[in-house]
Amino acid sequence: MSRDWQSAALLLAIMVAVALLAMLAPPATQRTVTEAFVKLVVVIGLYVFVGNSGVFSFGHVGFMAIGGYVSAILTILPAKKQVALGLPPFLETVQLPGLAAMPIGMLVAAIVALLVAAPLVRLRGIALPMATFALLVIVHVVALNWQSVTGGRQALVGLPRFTGLWTALGGAGFALIVATVYQQTRHGLALRCSRESEVAAAATGIDVERERLIAFVLSAVIVAMGGVLFAHFLGTMTANTFFLDLTFVTLTMLVVGGMRSLTGACAGVALVSVVSELFRSLERGIDLGGHVVEAPPGLQEIALAVILLAILIMRPNGLVGDWQPAWPAKKAKREA
């Protein structure tokens, strides 16, 4: 078994163990762990492109929104859609189970990603990350103003909440396996070569633009799955949910853990989720001997910014860098 698969197997085992422990915890803790698994799907999707190419993308949360809105339109009760939206008749009357709507949302995100990535991957330097940010803004503005399809500034409510602890774990496990398979293919290897030296990769015959396009579309599909899971975890869809705050949090998770490995992606999600929940509890207030101590609002965001700054200064490659865990190697038998 290769080291990548050993690492994936260990990470899956840890995820299952966390889920089993969460089953014994209060409902609030289960909800926190479920949300962390959903965000892990998104961060793994980011890793597929950002980690393997070395190019930052600020627009992938837009694919979360696309997947979430498509799934919402297909799963909300027809009576609610007739009142809140102005959809074509064939969309107004349809209602699919959540898991049946998920692949459709992923497919729509893949088509959009293919269309926008074709010109984007031709950009070089800072232009490509800035173009992905422009993509995020475009998706956000369209979601805010396309009243008949997205509900505009009003929230779409009534989404079936099928994203539970084990559903989120299954999504994270699927994303982990897909990312592991991809990074072992020749496309993943070629893209990582271009990450180290784009000029050298092109000189050896690697089509950098094609490899970036493949990774971009695949990562958009995984992120869109995370968007569907997140929408059906919350039970509502709003454009502001899938914008700057979620972009900052997911990128922080990837950078803090280490964007060069799947282990780093998982470690970043775990650390940021724990820190976020700790400061969220402080903002709600803690009872200390009859005195309630409350942290000022916004402390959670400040704490994440400080952690990100410290990691960038002290460990530029993240907490784990490109390290991957593996099964203990058996000692070779000495020849007699």
C-alpha positions as CSV (number, residue, x, y, z in Angstrom):
1,M,0.0,0.0,0.0
2,S,1.4,3.4,-1.0
3,R,2.1,6.1,1.6
4,D,-0.8,8.2,0.2
5,W,-3.3,5.4,0.8
6,Q,-1.8,4.6,4.2
7,S,-2.3,8.3,5.2
8,A,-5.8,8.3,3.8
9,A,-6.7,5.1,5.8
10,L,-5.4,6.6,9.0
11,L,-7.2,9.8,8.5
12,L,-10.5,8.0,7.8
13,A,-10.0,5.9,10.9
14,I,-9.5,9.1,13.0
15,M,-12.6,10.7,11.4
16,V,-14.7,7.6,12.3
17,A,-13.3,7.6,15.9
18,V,-14.2,11.3,16.2
19,A,-17.7,10.6,15.0
20,L,-18.2,7.8,17.4
21,L,-17.0,10.0,20.3
22,A,-19.4,12.7,19.1
23,M,-22.3,10.3,19.4
24,L,-21.7,10.2,23.1
25,A,-21.6,14.0,23.4
26,P,-24.4,16.5,23.8
27,P,-26.4,17.5,20.7
28,A,-24.5,20.9,20.5
29,T,-21.2,19.1,20.2
30,Q,-22.6,16.7,17.6
31,R,-23.7,19.7,15.6
32,T,-20.2,21.3,15.9
33,V,-18.5,18.1,14.7
34,T,-21.0,17.7,11.8
35,E,-20.2,21.3,10.7
36,A,-16.5,20.5,10.9
37,F,-16.9,17.5,8.6
38,V,-18.8,19.6,6.1
39,K,-16.1,22.2,6.1
40,L,-13.5,19.4,5.7
41,V,-15.2,18.5,2.4
42,V,-14.8,22.1,1.2
43,V,-11.2,22.3,2.4
44,I,-10.3,19.0,0.7
45,G,-11.9,20.4,-2.5
46,L,-9.7,23.5,-2.1
47,Y,-6.6,21.3,-1.6
48,V,-7.2,19.5,-4.9
49,F,-6.6,22.8,-6.8
50,V,-4.8,25.1,-4.4
51,G,-2.6,22.5,-2.7
52,N,-1.5,20.7,-5.9
53,S,-1.1,23.8,-8.1
54,G,0.2,26.2,-5.5
55,V,-2.2,28.9,-6.9
56,F,-4.6,30.4,-4.4
57,S,-8.3,30.6,-5.3
58,F,-10.7,33.0,-3.5
59,G,-13.7,31.9,-5.6
60,H,-14.4,28.3,-4.7
61,V,-17.1,29.2,-2.1
62,G,-19.0,30.4,-5.1
63,F,-19.3,26.8,-6.2
64,M,-20.6,26.0,-2.7
65,A,-23.4,28.5,-3.4
66,I,-24.1,27.1,-6.8
67,G,-24.4,23.5,-5.5
68,G,-26.5,24.7,-2.5
69,Y,-28.9,26.7,-4.6
70,V,-29.4,24.0,-7.2
71,S,-30.1,21.4,-4.5
72,A,-32.5,23.9,-2.7
73,I,-34.5,24.5,-5.8
74,L,-34.9,20.8,-6.4
75,T,-35.8,19.8,-2.9
76,I,-38.1,22.5,-1.5
77,L,-41.8,21.8,-1.5
78,P,-43.5,22.9,-4.8
79,A,-46.0,25.0,-2.8
80,K,-43.2,27.0,-1.3
81,K,-41.5,27.5,-4.6
82,Q,-44.7,28.8,-6.2
83,V,-45.0,31.5,-3.5
84,A,-41.3,32.5,-3.1
85,L,-39.8,32.0,-6.6
86,G,-40.7,32.4,-10.2
87,L,-39.3,29.2,-11.7
88,P,-40.2,27.5,-15.0
89,P,-43.0,25.0,-14.6
90,F,-40.8,21.9,-14.8
91,L,-38.7,23.2,-11.9
92,E,-41.6,24.5,-9.9
93,T,-43.3,21.1,-9.7
94,V,-40.3,18.9,-9.1
95,Q,-39.2,17.7,-5.7
96,L,-36.3,15.3,-5.3
97,P,-34.8,13.7,-2.2
98,G,-31.7,15.5,-1.0
99,L,-29.2,12.9,-1.9
100,A,-30.7,12.7,-5.4
101,A,-30.4,16.5,-5.9
102,M,-26.7,16.4,-4.8
103,P,-25.2,15.0,-8.0
104,I,-27.2,17.5,-10.0
105,G,-25.8,20.4,-8.0
106,M,-22.3,19.0,-8.5
107,L,-22.8,18.6,-12.2
108,V,-24.0,22.2,-12.6
109,A,-21.0,23.4,-10.6
110,A,-18.7,21.4,-12.9
111,I,-20.2,23.0,-16.0
112,V,-19.8,26.5,-14.6
113,A,-16.3,25.7,-13.4
114,L,-15.3,24.4,-16.9
115,L,-16.7,27.5,-18.6
116,V,-15.0,30.0,-16.3
117,A,-11.7,28.1,-15.8
118,A,-11.0,27.8,-19.5
119,P,-9.9,31.4,-19.7
120,L,-8.8,31.8,-16.1
121,V,-6.1,29.1,-16.2
122,R,-4.3,31.1,-19.0
123,L,-3.6,33.9,-16.5
124,R,-0.3,34.1,-14.6
125,G,0.9,35.5,-11.4
126,I,-1.4,37.4,-9.1
127,A,-4.0,37.8,-11.9
128,L,-5.3,34.3,-11.5
129,P,-6.2,34.6,-7.7
130,M,-7.7,38.0,-8.3
131,A,-9.8,36.6,-11.1
132,T,-11.1,33.9,-8.8
133,F,-12.1,36.6,-6.3
134,A,-14.0,38.3,-9.1
135,L,-15.8,35.0,-9.8
136,L,-16.9,34.9,-6.1
137,V,-18.2,38.5,-6.3
138,I,-20.1,37.7,-9.5
139,V,-21.8,34.6,-8.0
140,H,-22.7,36.6,-4.9
141,V,-24.2,39.5,-6.9
142,V,-26.2,37.2,-9.1
143,A,-27.5,35.3,-6.0
144,L,-28.5,38.6,-4.4
145,N,-30.4,39.9,-7.5
146,W,-31.8,36.9,-9.3
147,Q,-35.0,37.0,-7.3
148,S,-37.0,34.5,-9.3
149,V,-34.4,31.7,-8.9
150,T,-32.5,32.4,-5.7
151,G,-35.0,34.4,-3.7
152,G,-32.7,37.4,-3.9
153,R,-32.0,38.9,-0.5
154,Q,-34.7,36.8,1.1
155,A,-33.6,33.4,2.6
156,L,-34.8,30.2,0.9
157,V,-36.3,28.2,3.8
158,G,-37.7,24.8,4.1
159,L,-34.8,22.8,2.9
160,P,-34.9,19.2,4.2
161,R,-32.2,18.7,6.8
162,F,-30.6,15.4,5.8
163,T,-27.0,16.4,6.7
164,G,-26.4,14.6,10.0
165,L,-23.2,13.4,11.6
166,W,-22.8,10.3,9.5
167,T,-23.9,11.9,6.3
168,A,-21.2,14.6,6.7
169,L,-18.7,12.0,7.6
170,G,-19.6,10.0,4.5
171,G,-19.1,13.2,2.4
172,A,-15.7,13.9,4.0
173,G,-14.6,10.3,3.5
174,F,-15.7,10.4,-0.2
175,A,-13.8,13.7,-0.8
176,L,-10.7,12.3,0.9
177,I,-10.7,9.2,-1.3
178,V,-11.3,11.3,-4.5
179,A,-8.4,13.6,-3.6
180,T,-6.1,10.7,-2.8
181,V,-6.9,9.0,-6.2
182,Y,-6.4,12.3,-8.0
183,Q,-3.0,13.1,-6.5
184,Q,-1.7,9.6,-7.5
185,T,-2.8,10.0,-11.2
186,R,-0.4,11.4,-13.8
187,H,-2.6,14.6,-13.8
188,G,-2.0,15.1,-10.1
189,L,1.7,14.4,-10.4
190,A,2.1,16.7,-13.4
191,L,0.2,19.6,-11.5
192,R,2.5,19.2,-8.5
193,C,5.5,19.4,-10.8
194,S,4.2,22.7,-12.1
195,R,3.7,23.9,-8.5
196,E,7.5,23.5,-7.9
197,S,8.5,25.1,-11.2
198,E,6.1,26.1,-13.9
199,V,8.9,26.7,-16.4
200,A,10.6,23.4,-15.8
201,A,7.2,21.6,-16.0
202,A,6.4,23.2,-19.3
203,A,9.9,22.4,-20.6
204,T,9.3,18.7,-20.0
205,G,6.1,18.7,-22.0
206,I,3.5,19.2,-19.3
207,D,0.5,21.2,-20.4
208,V,0.2,23.4,-17.3
209,E,-3.1,25.0,-18.4
210,R,-4.8,21.7,-19.0
211,E,-3.7,20.3,-15.7
212,R,-4.9,23.3,-13.9
213,L,-8.2,23.1,-15.7
214,I,-8.8,19.5,-14.7
215,A,-7.9,20.2,-11.0
216,F,-10.1,23.3,-11.0
217,V,-13.2,21.5,-12.2
218,L,-12.6,18.5,-9.9
219,S,-12.1,20.8,-6.9
220,A,-15.3,22.7,-7.8
221,V,-17.3,19.5,-7.9
222,I,-16.1,18.5,-4.4
223,V,-16.7,22.0,-3.0
224,A,-20.2,22.0,-4.6
225,M,-20.9,18.7,-2.7
226,G,-19.8,20.6,0.5
227,G,-22.2,23.4,-0.4
228,V,-25.1,20.9,-0.7
229,L,-24.3,19.3,2.6
230,F,-23.9,22.8,4.2
231,A,-27.3,24.0,2.8
232,H,-29.1,21.0,4.1
233,F,-27.3,21.2,7.4
234,L,-28.5,24.8,7.9
235,G,-32.0,24.2,6.4
236,T,-31.8,27.7,4.7
237,M,-30.0,29.3,1.8
238,T,-28.8,32.9,1.8
239,A,-26.3,34.6,-0.5
240,N,-24.4,36.1,2.4
241,T,-23.7,32.7,4.0
242,F,-21.6,31.8,1.0
243,F,-19.4,34.8,0.7
244,L,-16.4,36.4,2.4
245,D,-16.7,34.9,5.9
246,L,-16.8,31.3,4.7
247,T,-14.0,32.0,2.2
248,F,-11.7,33.4,4.9
249,V,-12.5,30.5,7.3
250,T,-11.9,27.7,4.7
251,L,-8.7,29.2,3.3
252,T,-7.5,29.7,6.9
253,M,-8.1,26.0,7.6
254,L,-6.1,25.0,4.6
255,V,-3.2,27.4,5.2
256,V,-2.9,26.8,8.9
257,G,-2.8,23.0,8.6
258,G,-0.6,23.0,5.5
259,M,-1.8,23.3,2.0
260,R,0.7,20.8,0.5
261,S,-0.9,17.6,2.0
262,L,-4.3,16.1,2.8
263,T,-3.0,15.7,6.4
264,G,-2.6,19.4,6.6
265,A,-6.1,20.0,5.4
266,C,-7.5,17.8,8.1
267,A,-5.3,19.2,10.8
268,G,-6.3,22.8,9.8
269,V,-10.0,22.0,10.0
270,A,-9.6,20.4,13.4
271,L,-7.6,23.2,14.9
272,V,-9.7,26.1,13.5
273,S,-12.9,24.3,14.5
274,V,-11.8,23.8,18.1
275,V,-10.5,27.4,18.3
276,S,-13.7,28.8,16.8
277,E,-16.0,26.9,19.1
278,L,-13.9,27.9,22.1
279,F,-14.2,31.6,21.3
280,R,-17.8,31.2,20.3
281,S,-18.4,29.9,23.8
282,L,-16.6,32.9,25.3
283,E,-18.7,35.3,23.3
284,R,-21.9,33.6,24.6
285,G,-20.6,34.0,28.1
286,I,-19.1,31.6,30.8
287,D,-20.4,31.4,34.3
288,L,-17.6,31.7,36.8
289,G,-18.8,31.6,40.4
290,G,-22.1,33.4,39.6
291,H,-20.4,36.0,37.4
292,V,-20.9,35.7,33.7
293,V,-17.8,36.5,31.7
294,E,-18.5,37.5,28.1
295,A,-15.9,38.2,25.4
296,P,-16.6,41.1,23.0
297,P,-18.2,40.3,19.7
298,G,-15.8,39.6,16.9
299,L,-13.1,38.0,19.1
300,Q,-13.4,34.7,17.1
301,E,-12.4,36.4,13.9
302,I,-9.5,38.3,15.6
303,A,-8.3,35.0,17.1
304,L,-8.3,33.3,13.7
305,A,-6.5,36.2,12.1
306,V,-3.8,36.1,14.8
307,I,-3.4,32.3,14.4
308,L,-3.1,32.6,10.7
309,L,-0.5,35.4,11.0
310,A,1.5,33.4,13.6
311,I,1.5,30.3,11.4
312,L,2.6,32.3,8.3
313,I,5.5,33.8,10.3
314,M,6.6,30.7,12.3
315,R,5.7,27.9,9.9
316,P,5.1,29.2,6.4
317,N,4.3,25.6,5.2
318,G,1.6,25.1,7.8
319,L,1.5,23.0,11.0
320,V,2.3,19.7,9.2
321,G,3.7,20.9,5.9
322,D,3.8,18.0,3.4
323,W,4.1,15.4,6.2
324,Q,1.9,12.4,5.9
325,P,1.3,9.7,8.5
326,A,1.9,6.0,7.5
327,W,1.6,2.6,9.1
328,P,4.7,1.7,11.1
329,A,7.2,0.0,8.8
330,K,8.1,-3.6,9.5
331,K,11.7,-4.1,10.3
332,A,13.5,-6.0,7.6
333,K,14.6,-9.5,8.5
334,R,18.4,-9.8,8.7
335,E,19.9,-12.3,6.4
336,A,21.4,-15.3,8.2
